[in-house]
Amino acid sequence: MKKNIKICPVDYSIDLLSKKWTLPIIYALVQKSPKRFKELEREIVGISPTILSTRLKELEHNYLVTRVVFPTIPPTVEYGLTKHANGLKSVINELENFGLYHQKIKK
C-alpha cells in the first residue's frame, strides 16, 4: 500500500475492530478492567484460549489493551484498556444500548 493514500477513518476503525471476538473482548474490559485471562475466557462464551490469546496480542499491538505480568508463580497476567481505548467506551455503550433495544422490538 502506498504511504500517501488516505484511508477513510470509518473503514480504518472497522478494519481494526472487525475480527471475530475483538468487540466481545473490548466489551468485557469496558465492563470491568483489568481482568485476568481466565476471567475473560469464562466471561466470553464460546471463545477458545488460543483465539483469546491471539486477539489479546493483536489488541495489545494496536495499543488498545495493556498486559501486565506480575512476578508470581505461576505468573499472574492482567489485561486492561489503554487510555487510547477509553474512547471506545461510549461506542461500546451505544452498541450495547442498541442491541438491548433491538432485542426488545424483535420479540
N, C-alpha and C positions, 0 to 999 in steps of 0.2 A: 504494500500500500504506500502511496506517495505521502510524504510528510506534510505537504501544503494543502491537502484536501481537508475541508471542514466536514466534520461529522455532525449530523443532527443530534442535539443533546438528548432528545427523547429516544432516538434509536440507540445512542450510546448507553443510556440508563437501562433500557430494556435488554440490551445485549449483556450488560453487567449482571442483571438480576434474573434473567430468564431461565437459567439452568434449573433442572428439576431439583427440588429440595432447598434451593437458596432462600426463597422467601419464607418457608416454614422455619428455617434456622434463624433468620433475622427476626421473625415474629416471636420466636421463643426467647430470644435475647432482649427484645424490646419489653417483653412482659416482666422479666427479671434478669438482671445482669450483675455480676458474672455468674456463669454456670459451669459445672464440671461436665466432662464429656459424657459420662453415664447419665447425668440428668437430662442432657439434650437427647441422648439416644432413647431414653424412656418416654420423654415428652413428645417426640416427633414419631408418631405411629407409622410403622412401615419402612423406616429408613434403616439401611444396614450400617454396621460400624465402618465398613470400608468407604461407603459413599459419604457418610458423615465426616469422616476424616479428610477425604478428598475435598469436599465442599468447604470445610473449615480452613484448609490450607489455601484454597483459592480466595476465600473471603479475606484471609489474613494478607495474602499477596496483593489484593486490591484495596488494602487499607480500610476495610470495613469491620474487621474483627481483630481483637487483640488476643494473644495467647500468653499466659503467664504460667511458668513452671516453678513449682515450689520444691525445695530440696528435701523431700521426704522419701521414705522407702515404703512402697513404690512411689514414684513421683506423682504429685498431685498437679493437675493441669486445669486451669480455669480459662474460660473464653468469655469475652465481653465485647460490647460495641465500642468502636473508636469514637472520638469526638467527631470525626468526619461523618461517621454513620449515624450519629444522633439526628441528623437532618432527615433520615428516613422514618423516624418515629411518627411524624404526622402523616406521612404517606401510608405507613402500615396501619395506623389507627383508622384512617379513612377507608382503606381496603377492608378492614375488619367490620366497620360500620356498614359498608355497602353489602358485604357478604351476609351479615346478620339480617339486614333489611330485605335483601333479595330472597333469602331462605323463607322469611315470613310470608312474602307475597306469593311465593310458589306453592304454598300449602293449600 
